[in-house]
Amino acid sequence: MSTIDPFQLSFETVVAASPMLGHRLENRASIRQRQDASMLEAWQESSTLPLRSAAQQDAFVVAPLDVLVSREDGRAQFHIIELNGTGIGGVSNMPKSVVTAVAASLRRVARSSWTPDSVLLLPVSGKECNESPRLNKLMHEKLIFAEAMQSGLADAGGQADIVTLAGLDNGNQTFREGASAVVIGYIKDLLDACEVGVDGRVYLHGRQVSGAVNDRFCLNLISKFKGKIDMKQFTPINGTYLAGGDKGAAYSLLDEHLVHQPSGSFPSRVNYAHATNRAELISTVLRWLRLGRRPVIKPHGTGIGHGIEFFLDRNESEASVIRRIDESLRVTEEYYAAVGGALPYTICEFIDSDVIEAPEHRLEGHKYELRIVVYRDGLSLKACPTIAKVASTRFDAEHAGRENLINNITNSSVTTKSDGTEYMLPLCCEETLRILGISNSEMDELCRVATQYVRHAIDEIPRMESRMDGGHRADWSDVPAPVRQRMVSLNAA
């Protein structure tokens, strides 16, 4: 095991990244220190899975799964709602051993991505809204990744620097001749700054970009340039980036996996549809409402709940539905530079998930979701339950809305102007499991399915691009249940 402490950064790294650090940052040590190492070790022992081959090592680093919990005959029923990827926030919630393994994976992939004068991008979420740009309170976590990537580039080719996009833009930092570089910048700014040459290569300030560490950024960059990028010359550092940024792709992979490896702790399938344009989105939501369903719309390649809308009132007027869909499209167009909105959208069914039912707890009555981080450690995949993410306000079925339905730490922190730690609980912790009513064996099963699911996603990387070309399964929401079940079997055959 490596003796490197990922929470100890070099002086040079901090100085290089200083243009990105001029705001209040959030300390997650109180969460990390409450994670029980023995509980994590037990769950990892039963859930660790080998990669299919050593060739897959450079194809995957980390995926922080988001999971809702409901009840089925008194037992926990888990619903994976997002796969996510290398843009992970909350790295410092995790035990040191896990962060060390993730950093080692990044170092290896950076070494494999090296070319002379190569540039790797480290895009960071934030600054989505032009009127009130949000600064990332976990920017310091990205320096762990930056330093690992710098070390990998240096391993392969000698000298490597860390710079910021802001520093390059204002001339305070430059690319050194003969040195490769890691560039840290906000997603929106890097999307604006990157160009694609006639040779299909991505360029930043005249240098070729050989790869990037952020699934959502990679997906949006590829979407922006509409097939112009030569993917042999640009590496998304998570080959599962499409499923990491698009919920429909993630759900199609989950359905495929659960057909072949069903679990009593998971539903047999996810009911979802994909809408590639505004008209499809509107018609699908209206049709689902007519069928008595409660649709939730989720945009492509966005974060912290932006653009998500819940349609829970079956009697909502058509005008109101269209107005809310148009507002979602407007917000995602503004925040993510997605012309016409962050299409395609995924439409899925609302899950009436658990609330915290511990009367003595300050967050009693709030909805929550679980964060299960699956990461590569050498030739194996491991799962690390990290936190329960809690909604910022108590759930009220009569007044259900974004504040009490979206369990996003950044959203809760921004809404209440408080630290994110106010709305999270450490998951490797007996007290948290008691508060949530989840048993050790149920968490063990969740971890096992999480690593199996991610391994299936990794296995599907060679066919991932076809999912971008409309390869998602059709909407079967209005097909009778027995017929739907047969279709699931046929689709998986």
N, C-alpha and C positions, 0 to 999 in steps of 0.2 A: 504493500500500500504506500502511496506517495506520502512524503513527510511535509509537503507544501501546505501551508495554511492559506486557503483562498481568501480569508478575511484580512490578510496582511498585504497591503499594496505597496508598490515601490514609490519613492518620492517622485521619480520622473513621471510615473503614470498620473499621479494626482496633478502635477504641474501641467502636463500636456492636456489634461481634460478640464482644466480650471475654467475655460469659457462656458462650460456646460453646468457648472456647479455653483453659480451665484444666487442660489435661493435655498429656502429651508428644505432639508432632507429629513426622511423619516427613519427612525431606528427601530428595527424589528427584533432586536436581541431578546426582548422579553418573551416573544413567541418562540424563538429558536431554543432558548434555554429551558423551556417547559416541555420540549419534545422528549419522550421517553425512548432511550436508545434500545432497551430490551424489547419493547413492543414493536418497534420498527424492524429489529432483527428477526423477530418471529414471523412477521408478515412477509418479509422479504424471502425468508427461507422457503416458504410454500409458493411464492408467486414468481420467483426468478425463472426466466426462460432463456435458453440459448438462442442466439441469432441462427438463421438457417445456414449461413456461411460467413467466413471471415470477410468476404467481399462486401458485406453489408455494413461494416464498421463505419465507413465514411458516409453512409447514406442517412444516418440518424443520430441526433444528439439528445433531444429532450422534447417531451410533450406533456404539458400540465392539463390533465383532463378535468372538466367541470361536471359535477354529478349532482342531480336532484335526487331526493329521497321521498318516496311515498310509502304507504302501508298496504300490504296484501295479506289478508288473514292474520293480521298482527305481526307479520314479518316485514323487514325492510325490503322495499323494491327500489332498485337503483335505475336511474335514467341518465346515460351519458349525453350531455347536451352540447359539449364542445370538446374538440381535441386540442386546439391551440398548438403552440410550438415554441421556437427559440426566442420569441419576443417576451418570454415569461417574465412577469413581475413577481416579486416575492421570493427571489432566490435566497435572501437572507432569513426567510422563515425556516429554511431547511437545515438539518444537521450538517456539520462540517464535512462529514464523509461523503454525503450526497453531492454537495457543491464541488468538492474536490474531483469527484468522478465526472461531473458535467464539464468542469473546466478542462480536465484531461481530454475529454472527447473533442472539445472545441480546439484544443491545441493540435490534436492529431489531424482534424479536418482542415485546419488552416495550413498545416504543413503540406497536406496533399493538394491544396488549392494553389500553392505558391507558383508564381511565374516571375521572371525578372521584372522589377518595377511594379509588381502586382499590388492591387488595392482591394482590401476587403471592407465591406460596409457593416457598421453596427447601428442600424436604425433603432430609434427609441420612440415610444408612443408619447403623445403630448402635443400641445400647440394646435389642437384640431380646430378650435374656433378662432377666427381672425379677430373678433371683437374682444374676447377675453381669453387669450391663449393660456392653456394649462401647462405649467411646468412640471416635469416628472419628479416626484418626491423620492423616487428610488433610483435616480440617476447614478448614484454611487455603486449600485449593484452592477451596472453595466461595465464598470471599470474592472470587475473580476473577469468578465468575458473579454474585454479589450486586452487585458494583460495576457490572458491565455492565448488569444489569437496572435498577439504580437510575438509571443514565445514560439508558437508554431511556425510563423513566417521566418523568424530568425533561425530556427532549427534547420529549415530547408535552404535558406539563401543568405545567411549572414546578417545584414543590418535590417532592422524593421522599426518603424516609428508608430506612435499613436498621435493622431491629430483630430481636430474637430472640423466639421463643415463650416461652422461660424468662423473659426480661425483662418481657414482657407479663403473664405469669402472676403474677409476684411484685410487680408494680406499679412496678418500677424503670424500665421503658420504657412509653411510651404511643403511640397513634396521634395524630399532630398533626392538628388541624382544618385542612382544605384541602390536606393533603399526602398523596400516595400513598405506598405503602411496600412494601418487600421484607421478608418474614419468613423467617428461618432457623430451622429446628427439626428435631428427629429425626422420622423418618417415623412411628414409633409414636405419639409425642406429638401430632403434627399430626392424625393420623387420629382420635385421641380428642377433640381440641379443635374440629375442624370440625363444623359443623351445617348442615343443609339446611332452608331455610324453606319455607313452603307455596307460595311463588312459584318453587320449584325452584332457587333460587340458593344457593351455598355461602357460609357466613358464618364468620368467625373474630373473636372478641371484638367482635361487633356490626358489623364491616365486611364488605362483600361481597368475596369472593375471586374475581378475574377469571381466574386461571390458576395453573398450577404447573409447575415445572421438575423433573420426575423421573417417568419413565415408569411405574415400579413403583408409586409413590405414587398417581398418577392412576388406574391400573388398580384398585388396592385401594380407593381412595375411591369410585369408581363402583360397584364390587362391593358395598361396605358399604351404600350407600344404595339399591341395587337398583332402578334406574330412576327415582329421585326427582329426580336432578339434571337441570336444563335445560341441555343441552350447547351451547345458543346463548349461555348466560351464563357458561360455564366452559370455558377453553381449556387442554387438555393441551399443553404447549409441546414437542411432537413429535407430529405427527398419527399417527405410527406406534406410539404408546404401547402398543397392544394386543399387537403382535408383539414389542415391547421387553420386555414383562413375562410373556408367555405363550409357551412354547416351541412348543406345537402350532400357534399362529397363525404363528409364525416359520417353522416347517417347511412349512406349507401354501403360504406365499408362495415359499419356496425351491423346492419342487417345481414350482410353476407357472412360475417363472423358468427353471429348468434344462430343462424340456420344450421351451421355445421357444428358449432359447439354451444348448444343452449345452456342456460343457467336458470335455475329456479328463482334467482335473485334479480333477474332482468326480464322485461317484457320480450315477447318473441320477435317483435319488429317495431320499427319506428314509423308512424304514419306521417309522411311529409310529401310535399310537392315542391317543384322548382319553377319559378317564374322568371323568364328572361327579359320581359319588358313590362311597362306599366300596365298595359291592358290585361296581360295574363295575371298580373298580381291582383288587380282589382277583381277580375272575374273569379279567380280562385277563392279569394276571401269571401266574396258574396255567396258563392256556391256552398262553401263550407258552412257559412252561417245558416243558409237555407236548410242544410242537412242536419242542423242542430249541433254542429261542432263549434268549438271555441278556438279559432286560429290565432297563432302568434306568428308575426313576420320577422325574419332575421336577415339583414343585408349581408352582402358578400364583402369580406376583407375589411371589416370595421372592428372597433373595440369599445370597451367600457359601456356597453348597452346602447350606443348611438344607433338610432334608427329602428330599434326593436319596438314593436307596438303589439299590444294585447287587445284582441277583440272578443270580449267575454260576454257581451250583451247580445243575445241572439236577435233582439228586436232593434238593434242599432240601425239608423236610417242609412240608405245608400249614400246620401250626400255626406254624412258624417264619416262613413268608412272611406270614401274617396278623399275627403279633406285630410284625414289622418295619414293615409298612404302617401299623399302628395307631400305632406310635411316631412315624413320619413325620408322620401326621396330628396327633398330639398336639403335637409340637414346633412345627409350623407354626401351629397354633391359638394356642399360647402366645406365640410370638415375633412373630406378625403379626396378632394379634387377628382371625383368620379362623375364624369359628364353624364347627366340624366339620372344620377343616383347610383348607389352601389349595387347595381344589378350584376348577376342574377340574385334574386331573393329566394330564401328558403321559407316555406310555409309549413309549420308543424302544429301539432295539437297541444293546447295548454295542459300542463300537468299540475294538478292541485297538490303541490308538494307539502311536506311537513313544516310545521312551525316548532320552535323550541317550547316544550311543555313543562319545563322546570319552574314551578311557581316562585322559587326563591331567586331565580336568576334575573339580572337586569335586562336581558334580551328576551325574556319570556314573551311568547306570542309573535316573535319575528320569524319570517321564513329564512331559509338558509340553503346553501349548497356546499358540497364537498370538493376540495381540490386534491386530486391524486396525481402526483407527478411521476410519469414513467420516463426513465432515463437509461442511457446505455452505460454500462460499466464493463469495459473490456469487450468480451464477446457475448455478454449477457444483457438482457433487459431486466430492470428492477423497478418496483413501485414504491413510492414514498408518500403516504398520506400526510399532507402538510397542514392544511387549515380547513375549518368550516368558515365560509364567507357568509355574513349575515346581512340581511336587508336593513336599511337605515331606519325604517319605521315599522311599528307593529302592524301586523296584517289585519285588515278589516275587509271582510268579504263584500260588504255593502259599498265600500269605497276603494276597491282594488285599483291600484295604479302603479306607475313605475317605481315610486319610492318604496312601496312595500312588496314589490314582486321581483325587482332586479337585485340580485345578491352580489353586486360587484363592489369590491373594496374601494376602488378609485371613485366610483359613483357615490358611494356612501360618504366617503371622506370629503368630496367636493360639496355634496348636498348639505352636510352638517357642519362643514368647515372645522373638522376635527381630524385627528390622526386615524389612519386606517386600522390601527391595532384596536380601536374601540369596537370594531365590527368584525372581529375574527377570533377564533378559538383554535388552539393547537390541537391537531388530530391525533398525534401519537401521545395520547394522554387519557388515562382512565376516567378522569373527571369529565372531560369533554364527551366521551362515549356515553357516560351515564346521563349527562344532560340531554344528549340527542336521542337516547334510547336505542343505540346501535350496539350490538354485541361484538365481541372480538371475532367470533366466527363469521359474522356478516361482513365485517371489514376485511377479513382474510379473503373471503370470496370475491369481494369487490376488487381487491388488489390482483387476484389471479386473473379475473376477466380483463382487467385493465392492461396487463402485460400481454395477454393473448391477443387482444384487440389491436394493440399497437404493432405487434409482430405481423398481424395480417395486413395492416396498413403498409408496413415496410415491404412485405412480400409483393404488394400491389404497385410499388413505385414504378416498375417498368411500364405499367399500363395506366399510370395516373393521368397522363395528358389527355387520354380519351374521355376522362370524366369532365374535363374542361370544355369539351366539344359537344356538350349536351348529352353526355352518356349517363346521366342520372336516371334512375328508375321512374316510371310515370306515377302520377297521383292515382291511388286506388281508393280514395276515401269514400266514394259512393258505390263501390262494388260490395255485394253481400259478403259477410265475414267468411263463410265456408269457401267461396270462390277465391277471395283474397288469399286465404291460407294455401290453396292449391297453387296460386300464382307465385307465392313466395317460394314454394318448393321447386317449381319449374324454373324460376328466375335464377335459383342458386345451383341448379343441376349442371 
